[in-house]
Amino acid sequence: MASKKVVLTIKLNEIDEDPSIVRLHAKVMDELQAQPGDIIYVCDKRWWLGGLKSVHVRAGEPVGEDELEGYVLL
């Protein structure tokens, strides 16, 4: 399966206590073909950092609120 890139803004998730789980909007989950529990690679979009600011996290349940579209809850 080929990887897909999506550019999102990070927003702190104050609901979940587990920092290894991220929540994405349902539309983004569909675009990435991701399911809850899948491993997602999150990194800074600046290529010159070479992945220094990156982390592997698990996808949580999708968020349905429209005001959170374009954000990743981390």
OpenMM code with the backbone's topology and positions (N, CA, C; nanometers):
from openmm import Vec3, app, unit

residues = "MET ALA SER LYS LYS VAL VAL LEU THR ILE LYS LEU ASN GLU ILE ASP GLU ASP PRO SER ILE VAL ARG LEU HIS ALA LYS VAL MET ASP GLU LEU GLN ALA GLN PRO GLY ASP ILE ILE TYR VAL CYS ASP LYS ARG TRP TRP LEU GLY GLY LEU LYS SER VAL HIS VAL ARG ALA GLY GLU PRO VAL GLY GLU ASP GLU LEU GLU GLY TYR VAL LEU LEU".split()
positions = [
    Vec3(0.0846, -0.1187, 0.0000),
    Vec3(0.0000, 0.0000, 0.0000),
    Vec3(0.0885, 0.1242, 0.0000),
    Vec3(0.0633, 0.2154, -0.0902),
    Vec3(0.1412, 0.3384, -0.0999),
    Vec3(0.1030, 0.4341, 0.0115),
    Vec3(0.2026, 0.5096, 0.0574),
    Vec3(0.1743, 0.6066, 0.1633),
    Vec3(0.1165, 0.7335, 0.1019),
    Vec3(0.0373, 0.8043, 0.1804),
    Vec3(-0.0222, 0.9302, 0.1366),
    Vec3(0.0199, 1.0380, 0.2339),
    Vec3(0.0350, 1.1598, 0.1818),
    Vec3(0.0717, 1.2730, 0.2658),
    Vec3(-0.0476, 1.3658, 0.2805),
    Vec3(-0.0676, 1.4129, 0.4022),
    Vec3(-0.1720, 1.5097, 0.4322),
    Vec3(-0.1094, 1.6143, 0.5228),
    Vec3(-0.1268, 1.7420, 0.4902),
    Vec3(-0.0735, 1.8500, 0.5732),
    Vec3(-0.1840, 1.8972, 0.6659),
    Vec3(-0.1595, 1.8858, 0.7967),
    Vec3(-0.2567, 1.9244, 0.8985),
    Vec3(-0.1894, 2.0108, 1.0033),
    Vec3(-0.2674, 2.0858, 1.0772),
    Vec3(-0.2188, 2.1660, 1.1884),
    Vec3(-0.2376, 2.0869, 1.3170),
    Vec3(-0.1357, 2.0892, 1.4033),
    Vec3(-0.1436, 2.0164, 1.5306),
    Vec3(-0.2233, 2.0973, 1.6316),
    Vec3(-0.3124, 2.0313, 1.7007),
    Vec3(-0.3898, 2.0914, 1.8087),
    Vec3(-0.3807, 1.9955, 1.9264),
    Vec3(-0.3524, 2.0474, 2.0447),
    Vec3(-0.3394, 1.9611, 2.1619),
    Vec3(-0.4719, 1.8973, 2.1970),
    Vec3(-0.4675, 1.7694, 2.2235),
    Vec3(-0.5861, 1.6931, 2.2602),
    Vec3(-0.5939, 1.6875, 2.4120),
    Vec3(-0.6890, 1.7564, 2.4686),
    Vec3(-0.7024, 1.7618, 2.6140),
    Vec3(-0.8000, 1.6573, 2.6664),
    Vec3(-0.8592, 1.5785, 2.5769),
    Vec3(-0.9569, 1.4777, 2.6179),
    Vec3(-0.8884, 1.3459, 2.6503),
    Vec3(-0.8086, 1.2946, 2.5569),
    Vec3(-0.7425, 1.1661, 2.5752),
    Vec3(-0.6151, 1.1836, 2.6567),
    Vec3(-0.5879, 1.0888, 2.7439),
    Vec3(-0.4685, 1.0954, 2.8274),
    Vec3(-0.3486, 1.0281, 2.7626),
    Vec3(-0.3702, 0.9421, 2.6646),
    Vec3(-0.2619, 0.8679, 2.6012),
    Vec3(-0.1997, 0.9515, 2.4894),
    Vec3(-0.0735, 0.9960, 2.5044),
    Vec3(-0.0117, 1.0806, 2.4017),
    Vec3(0.0255, 1.0054, 2.2742),
    Vec3(0.0161, 0.8730, 2.2747),
    Vec3(0.0523, 0.7966, 2.1551),
    Vec3(-0.0668, 0.7763, 2.0616),
    Vec3(-0.1804, 0.8362, 2.0935),
    Vec3(-0.2997, 0.8251, 2.0092),
    Vec3(-0.3349, 0.9629, 1.9545),
    Vec3(-0.3568, 0.9703, 1.8227),
    Vec3(-0.3990, 1.0955, 1.7599),
    Vec3(-0.5399, 1.0774, 1.7066),
    Vec3(-0.6116, 1.1873, 1.6994),
    Vec3(-0.7476, 1.1837, 1.6450),
    Vec3(-0.7512, 1.2742, 1.5236),
    Vec3(-0.8045, 1.2207, 1.4149),
    Vec3(-0.8152, 1.2926, 1.2892),
    Vec3(-0.9614, 1.3085, 1.2521),
    Vec3(-0.9890, 1.4071, 1.1689),
    Vec3(-1.1245, 1.4257, 1.1185),
    Vec3(-1.1614, 1.3043, 1.0340),
    Vec3(-1.2874, 1.2701, 1.0322),
    Vec3(-1.3345, 1.1523, 0.9591),
    Vec3(-1.2989, 1.1600, 0.8105),
    Vec3(-1.3025, 1.2799, 0.7506),
    Vec3(-1.2671, 1.2950, 0.6091),
    Vec3(-1.1201, 1.2624, 0.5854),
    Vec3(-1.0342, 1.3032, 0.6785),
    Vec3(-0.8912, 1.2743, 0.6662),
    Vec3(-0.8659, 1.1251, 0.6837),
    Vec3(-0.9365, 1.0631, 0.7773),
    Vec3(-0.9236, 0.9184, 0.7971),
    Vec3(-0.9616, 0.8449, 0.6680),
    Vec3(-1.0679, 0.8903, 0.6015),
    Vec3(-1.1087, 0.8285, 0.4752),
    Vec3(-1.0030, 0.8495, 0.3670),
    Vec3(-0.9483, 0.9714, 0.3602),
    Vec3(-0.8471, 1.0019, 0.2590),
    Vec3(-0.7219, 0.9164, 0.2784),
    Vec3(-0.6832, 0.8953, 0.4030),
    Vec3(-0.5660, 0.8131, 0.4332),
    Vec3(-0.5973, 0.6640, 0.4324),
    Vec3(-0.7229, 0.6302, 0.4216),
    Vec3(-0.7686, 0.4914, 0.4313),
    Vec3(-0.7220, 0.4299, 0.5631),
    Vec3(-0.7303, 0.5089, 0.6698),
    Vec3(-0.6852, 0.4658, 0.8024),
    Vec3(-0.8036, 0.4214, 0.8870),
    Vec3(-0.7782, 0.3269, 0.9724),
    Vec3(-0.8762, 0.2762, 1.0678),
    Vec3(-0.8235, 0.3037, 1.2084),
    Vec3(-0.9110, 0.3136, 1.3083),
    Vec3(-0.8628, 0.3280, 1.4457),
    Vec3(-0.7682, 0.2133, 1.4805),
    Vec3(-0.6542, 0.2490, 1.5379),
    Vec3(-0.5529, 0.1498, 1.5735),
    Vec3(-0.4380, 0.1419, 1.4745),
    Vec3(-0.4553, 0.1984, 1.3534),
    Vec3(-0.3469, 0.1983, 1.2549),
    Vec3(-0.2334, 0.2890, 1.3011),
    Vec3(-0.1118, 0.2563, 1.2601),
    Vec3(0.0045, 0.3389, 1.2935),
    Vec3(0.0188, 0.4476, 1.1875),
    Vec3(0.0364, 0.5712, 1.2335),
    Vec3(0.0503, 0.6874, 1.1455),
    Vec3(0.1826, 0.7556, 1.1779),
    Vec3(0.2538, 0.7974, 1.0750),
    Vec3(0.3798, 0.8694, 1.0901),
    Vec3(0.3488, 1.0187, 1.0839),
    Vec3(0.3793, 1.0913, 1.1899),
    Vec3(0.3548, 1.2354, 1.1975),
    Vec3(0.4905, 1.3046, 1.2009),
    Vec3(0.5111, 1.4007, 1.1099),
    Vec3(0.6396, 1.4709, 1.1071),
    Vec3(0.6186, 1.6178, 1.0724),
    Vec3(0.7206, 1.6952, 1.1020),
    Vec3(0.7235, 1.8362, 1.0663),
    Vec3(0.7348, 1.8458, 0.9144),
    Vec3(0.6638, 1.9408, 0.8527),
    Vec3(0.6645, 1.9487, 0.7065),
    Vec3(0.7911, 2.0127, 0.6499),
    Vec3(0.8771, 2.0653, 0.7368),
    Vec3(1.0012, 2.1268, 0.6885),
    Vec3(1.1020, 2.0170, 0.6554),
    Vec3(1.1317, 1.9977, 0.5278),
    Vec3(1.2151, 1.8878, 0.4810),
    Vec3(1.3566, 1.8939, 0.5373),
    Vec3(1.4085, 2.0137, 0.5675),
    Vec3(1.5472, 2.0255, 0.6120),
    Vec3(1.5694, 1.9718, 0.7536),
    Vec3(1.4627, 1.9411, 0.8246),
    Vec3(1.4790, 1.8793, 0.9564),
    Vec3(1.5083, 1.7297, 0.9443),
    Vec3(1.4861, 1.6728, 0.8284),
    Vec3(1.5211, 1.5338, 0.8035),
    Vec3(1.4523, 1.4339, 0.8947),
    Vec3(1.3314, 1.4629, 0.9393),
    Vec3(1.2586, 1.3695, 1.0245),
    Vec3(1.2946, 1.3777, 1.1714),
    Vec3(1.3750, 1.4780, 1.2105),
    Vec3(1.4134, 1.4901, 1.3518),
    Vec3(1.2938, 1.5177, 1.4414),
    Vec3(1.1950, 1.5867, 1.3890),
    Vec3(1.0732, 1.6149, 1.4654),
    Vec3(0.9618, 1.5274, 1.4103),
    Vec3(0.9692, 1.3990, 1.4419),
    Vec3(0.8697, 1.3049, 1.3916),
    Vec3(0.8391, 1.2010, 1.4981),
    Vec3(0.7251, 1.1346, 1.4806),
    Vec3(0.6820, 1.0345, 1.5778),
    Vec3(0.5842, 0.9387, 1.5091),
    Vec3(0.5852, 0.8144, 1.5529),
    Vec3(0.4847, 0.7172, 1.5097),
    Vec3(0.3769, 0.7126, 1.6170),
    Vec3(0.2527, 0.7250, 1.5765),
    Vec3(0.1401, 0.7247, 1.6708),
    Vec3(0.0305, 0.6340, 1.6168),
    Vec3(-0.0646, 0.6031, 1.7016),
    Vec3(-0.1798, 0.5221, 1.6606),
    Vec3(-0.2994, 0.6139, 1.6371),
    Vec3(-0.3760, 0.5815, 1.5355),
    Vec3(-0.4979, 0.6568, 1.5056),
    Vec3(-0.6055, 0.6182, 1.6062),
    Vec3(-0.6714, 0.7188, 1.6609),
    Vec3(-0.7831, 0.6954, 1.7514),
    Vec3(-0.9141, 0.7006, 1.6747),
    Vec3(-1.0217, 0.7124, 1.7477),
    Vec3(-1.1532, 0.7252, 1.6843),
    Vec3(-1.1595, 0.8578, 1.6089),
    Vec3(-1.2235, 0.8614, 1.4914),
    Vec3(-1.2306, 0.9856, 1.4145),
    Vec3(-1.3146, 1.0922, 1.4842),
    Vec3(-1.2786, 1.2169, 1.4561),
    Vec3(-1.3503, 1.3320, 1.5098),
    Vec3(-1.4480, 1.3781, 1.4027),
    Vec3(-1.5701, 1.4094, 1.4398),
    Vec3(-1.6700, 1.4484, 1.3419),
    Vec3(-1.6969, 1.5971, 1.3352),
    Vec3(-1.6461, 1.6746, 1.4309),
    Vec3(-1.6778, 1.8173, 1.4338),
    Vec3(-1.6104, 1.8901, 1.3183),
    Vec3(-1.6867, 1.9726, 1.2473),
    Vec3(-1.6335, 2.0430, 1.1311),
    Vec3(-1.5274, 2.1455, 1.1679),
    Vec3(-1.5314, 2.2012, 1.2885),
    Vec3(-1.4312, 2.3013, 1.3256),
    Vec3(-1.2933, 2.2388, 1.3443),
    Vec3(-1.2857, 2.1061, 1.3530),
    Vec3(-1.1572, 2.0384, 1.3683),
    Vec3(-1.1049, 1.9819, 1.2368),
    Vec3(-1.1733, 2.0096, 1.1256),
    Vec3(-1.1235, 1.9628, 0.9962),
    Vec3(-0.9939, 2.0369, 0.9642),
    Vec3(-0.8916, 1.9657, 0.9237),
    Vec3(-0.7614, 2.0259, 0.8957),
    Vec3(-0.6683, 2.0229, 1.0146),
    Vec3(-0.7095, 1.9614, 1.1238),
    Vec3(-0.6269, 1.9517, 1.2441),
    Vec3(-0.6010, 1.8058, 1.2781),
    Vec3(-0.4902, 1.7806, 1.3439),
    Vec3(-0.4629, 1.6508, 1.4042),
    Vec3(-0.4558, 1.6740, 1.5544),
    Vec3(-0.5347, 1.5999, 1.6300),
    Vec3(-0.5346, 1.6144, 1.7753),
    Vec3(-0.4262, 1.5252, 1.8308),
    Vec3(-0.3239, 1.5858, 1.8880),
    Vec3(-0.2077, 1.5133, 1.9368),
    Vec3(-0.1883, 1.5382, 2.0834),
] * unit.nanometer
topology = app.Topology()
chain = topology.addChain("A")
for resn in residues:
    res = topology.addResidue(resn, chain)
    for name in ("N", "CA", "C"):
        topology.addAtom(name, app.Element.getBySymbol(name[0]), res)
